[in-house]
Amino acid sequence: MARRGAAIVAAALAMFLLATVLVPAGWFPSAAVVATGGGGHGPPASDINPLGDWTARQVVDVQYTSYMHGRGDGDDDDDDDDDDDDDGADAIDGLRLGGDSGQNGITGKSKDWTELFYRMTTDGEWTLYAPPGNPGGRWVGTKVPGSNRVVEGTIPFDSFHTGGEGPYQFATVAVHRKHNREALPDTEKARTSVDYVMSLK
């Protein structure tokens, strides 16, 4: 009888420790963390606003939206658990430089950015757009009001650095240092033809 009583006390003590020490200490991840691989967030994703069929401008303004925690993940209520090292880079306009260049007020601590890839043929290889002013090819946008990790920005794609006139296909890749990166797609997200003399024809 004494042994049975001791076993009951030990079991009760174990349940008490589990409920008051281990769970609050974070020893057991939530189901969301197990299902998604981290923080209940999905993989980053991005879109490019449609472009015209052609442009006579050398510089194409590529406007994008990036979802750093995935689409529709409801992250508006939780501002990421690594914001304690936020250096304000998320508020930098998308036309400024991102990444590790240390230029235009970016210190290299930005937790997320967007990359732009381009190609001139459907079966060609994607090339990272990394002009001389932003050799890392990392573009930091501006948070959409009311959302912690939805970012919008504009990348000034200068065809002078990419081969000049011709048909261009574009794809963006959203990158979050903690939540991985978006896969580079097989097909373009936007396209246009650059023809400097089109307006003269």
Residue, then its C-alpha position, 0 to 999 in steps of 0.5 A: m500500500a505504501r508503495r502504491g501511495a509513493a507511486i501516486v505521489a511521484a506521478a502527481l509530482a511529475m505532472f506538477l513539474l510538467a505543467t508548471v516548469l517544462v511547458p512555460a519554459g518552452w520545452f515543448p514546441s507548439a503544434a504550429v512550430v512542428a507543422t511549419g518548421g518555425g514560428g508558425h510561419g509559412p515560407p516567404a513569397s512575393d509578387i510583381n505588379p504587372l508591367g506593360d508589354w513594352t517600354a521606351r525607358q531604359v530604367v524599368d520600375v519593378q514594383y513588388t510585394s513580399y510576404m516575409h512570413g508567407r501568404g495569409d499567415g496572420d502575423d499582424d499580431d506578432d511582430d517576429d521574435d527577432d525584432d530586438d535586433d531591428d535597426g530600422a531597415d524595414a522602414i527604408d524605402g524600396l528604392r534604397l539599397g538593402g543587404d550588407s552594403g552598409q550604404n544609404g543607412i543600411t547597416g547590414k542587419s536587415k532581417d529580410w529583403t527581396e531579390l530580383f532575377y531576370r532573363m531574356t529568353t524563356d529557357g534561359e538561366w535566371t540572373l540576379y539583378a545586382p547593379p554597381g550601386n547594390p552589388g549584393g542585389r538585396w532590396v529592402g522595402t517598406k512595411v505595409p501599414g497594419s502588417n508586420r511582415v508584408v513589404e512593398g517596394t520598387i526596384p529600378f531595373d536599369s537595362f544599361h547593366t543587363g544587356g540593353e534593349g530586348p524582352y525581359q522576364f522578371a521574378t522576385v525571391a523574398v528572403h527572411r534570414k530566420h524563415n528561409r527563402e522563397a524558391l525561384p520560380d520556373t516561370e516569370k512573374a512579370r515581363t516587358s520589352v525594353d525598346y528605347v526607340m519604340s516611341l519614335k516609330 
